[in-house]
């Protein structure tokens, strides 16, 4: 079960909106793109409940699980995933380059 826990003042500013630099990370060990979307969608929904639709649209939420060249296009195709935090794959220059250049290799 997913239980988002709001952090007082950490996500939503006093005006009820995230600051322009607010970013949240979702970092399960390993998840499918659909799993990541479900969790991040819930996080974005919680931000909407707390701060409104504009706040939810403005906050940037990155997936930080197992990001690889083989799954980056699928992850980035999800509507609520705004980016990826690449861990171990960033240590392999060729793998990292394929991740960064994923739009060139994504299927239309």
Residue pairs with C-beta under 8 A, 6 or more apart in sequence:
2 38
2 39
2 42
4 42
4 43
4 46
6 12
6 46
6 50
11 18
11 22
11 24
11 47
11 50
11 51
11 59
12 18
12 47
12 50
12 51
12 55
13 19
13 22
16 50
16 51
16 52
16 55
17 51
17 52
17 54
17 55
17 58
18 47
18 51
18 55
18 58
18 59
20 58
22 58
22 59
22 60
23 59
23 60
23 61
23 62
24 43
24 47
24 59
24 60
24 61
24 62
25 61
25 62
25 63
25 64
25 85
26 36
26 39
26 40
26 43
26 61
26 62
26 63
26 64
26 65
27 63
27 64
27 65
27 85
28 35
28 36
28 39
28 65
29 65
29 66
30 65
30 66
31 39
31 63
31 65
31 66
33 71
33 74
33 75
33 77
33 78
33 81
34 78
36 63
36 65
36 75
36 78
36 81
37 78
37 79
37 80
37 81
40 61
40 63
40 78
40 80
40 81
41 79
41 80
43 61
43 80
44 56
44 59
44 61
44 80
45 56
47 55
47 56
47 59
48 55
48 56
60 82
60 83
61 80
61 81
61 82
62 81
62 82
62 83
62 84
62 85
63 75
63 81
63 83
63 84
63 85
64 84
64 85
64 87
66 87
67 75
67 84
67 85
67 86
67 87
67 89
67 99
68 89
68 95
68 99
69 89
69 95
69 98
69 99
69 102
69 105
72 84
72 98
72 99
72 102
73 102
73 103
73 105
73 106
73 107
75 81
75 84
76 83
76 84
76 102
76 106
77 106
84 99
86 96
86 99
89 95
89 96
89 99
90 96
90 99
98 105
